[in-house]
Amino acid sequence: RFVLAVGSAVFDAMFNGGMATTSTEIELPDVEPAAFLALLNSLRCSSKTCSPDPFTSFAALLWGCSSTLKRVRELIVQTRAVLCLVLFDFSYRLFDEPQLASLCLENIDKNTSDAINAEGFTDIDLDTLVAVLERDTLGIREVRLFNAVVRWSEAECQRQQLQVIPENKRKVLGKALSLIRFPLMTIEEFAAGPAQSGILTDREVVSLFLHFTVNPKPRVEFIDRPRCCLRGKECSISRFQQVESRWGYSGTSDRIRFSVNKRIFVVGFGLYGSIHGPTDYQVNIQIIHTDSNTVLGQNDTGFSCDGSSNTFRVMFKEPVEILPNVNYTACATLKGPDSHYGTKGLRKVIHESPTTGAKTCFTFCYAAGNNNGTSVEDGQIPEIIFYT
């Protein structure tokens, strides 16, 4: 009783207030035994050993344990993003704790991929899904968000004992479907996934294809406002002034080191394709923090080329944050026939925004070590695609 009274204003009133109970047995009908045990352990432990698990957080909110809530707030930024989805339900929708709810959503913004890929993502309710999809600050490509929402809809169909078919997926998604920002996808991403999912109507598919391919772009019913780092328009820089042939591949990565003068988000590379006509390549792309050798973003994927000397887009799964004046290594490992390559490379490339005039300066250096030959002067990885 002493521990509970000290830790909770609710229990203090129950034991010591004007209408304090004298019963030796007290029933707590609104909390699971595991949650109450977690709360009791939390009240008895130090902040260093307190873990912001959903049991503790739920019980702390229910019983007004301010000290436990404080530790939950301090530790929430370190916890798993999928757990924050659960805590968001507890803290905001059920218990009106906007500060804790805001911390949960900020954590989800920073770790969106972890949150949507976790098994527990499909267990959240529709209101929580909508609250997440409404955010402008999610750090993930829209096509991956769509794939996660489809997984959620399949689980929801099963919960409602509905047949898992496109019509029912659309039905259970309700408002959530309109919050997917299809115009932010590339035409390739849209064609390979959403357009074939059966969840969109034929009219919606046609209108989005028109949006991708014609100018002026027709109005679509879906939000086209960029999320998170992907504000404004997509930008790209090219570091070569001339294209030649041929460039061979034997399993070694092509690498180039670079830095920028301002914070940007890299979303992909432009790569050269085959000199032998239409060909498919397999490729692994990476961005590595040079000093620590930490891989910050990667994707195992492929691309098709038409035999021209054009570049072909290869995208990361999520935007990769690039900080100013920090060295990074762009890496591409291709499997396929000899390709075109760039020459007369530039050590510095400046991109100027046509609307604001803001300048983003890229500086390139040779990446020593396991390198297929790419350098500042010539080689692969001619383009970096980014948002400012």
Phi, psi and omega in degrees: 000319181298313181300315182292319181294321179292323186273342187221129178295327179295312179292327178299316178293324181294323184266328190237356183283183183297334179244039183299142180283146176253000182291145177275351179232124183239127180265133177244091189282345190258013182218140178289150178306318181296322180293317180295320178296318179297319177298314181299316178297322180295319179294335183267348186256169177278167181296333182289333181256357178286131179248127182282064179277163185297328178299309181299314184296317180298312182294322180297318178294319183294321187252010172064040181273094189296323182293321177292319178299322178298318180291324177299316179298319181294326187262350186298329181292344181260355188271171182290142185296324181294326176297326179296332175297319178292314182295329177300317176304309183298313195279330186250302186290328184261325190237006176053054175246077187298328181294314179293321178299319180296319177298319179299314182292325177295322177295320178296321177303316185283336184231044186302316182300316179299319183294314186281339180274344182290149181301324183290349180301323183286354181267349182290161180270173186296321181298320178292319177301315180297317180300323179287314184293336180288345188284139176275357192247016177288136182260073182199153176288146189295328181294326178287327175295318178299315180300321179292321179295324176296317177301317179297317182296325178294318178294322180292323175301318179294321178297324180270007179057043176253151176295136183278084179230160184307320182299317181286328175300315179296320182298312184287336179289325178054233183297332185301325181298322181290347181269353173284128186265075183304324180298344179280347179284161168282161179297327178293317179297316181295317183293323184281339185238274186306320183296334182256002186285336185083354181282326178275151175284162178302321180296319179295318179298314181297315182297324179287321176298319176297321178300321181286331195246343184241158174228138356292149185288131177289158179290139175241162185276358184253152183295135177246012179284126182298152176262157166047233182291339188276064180262151180073206184259154176294139180238160173209152175234147177243131186260358180246151180254352183209153180241136179230181173218141024227157181231122186260163182226136181223022179100353178268146183282142166272132185224147171215135180269142181211161171217162180230164183267357181209164180290128176223176175231116180275131181247349179176179177239156164260129182238152176280149179248191192293150173269000186252022180095189183304128186210152172256138176243147164261140184210143168246124177248146181215154163237126186243135171288112193299313186294322182262350183061030179270130177281116183269334179198145178203165175203130171265113188209200178206168175208157179250138178239164185251008180091355179278174178271010178292166172267158182231133188287133172228120192251150172282161179291323177224157175301144179250119181287129179242120183268154183292144174059033176240140181276130176232156176242121173273133188225134176221124179246107186259145171238112183166184183287175179303144185238175166291167174208162182264151175226176183054052183288153180257136177284328178233133177231128182247127174255126179249126180295128180291341182263316184257342184080000180295140184250133174245119185255121175260135174241128185250143177221157178294137177261106182289164176104219186284084188232134182284003177119350180296137181219185175296321187284320182205168177129206181264190182052061182285336186230145170241127182257130190206167170238148178263000000 
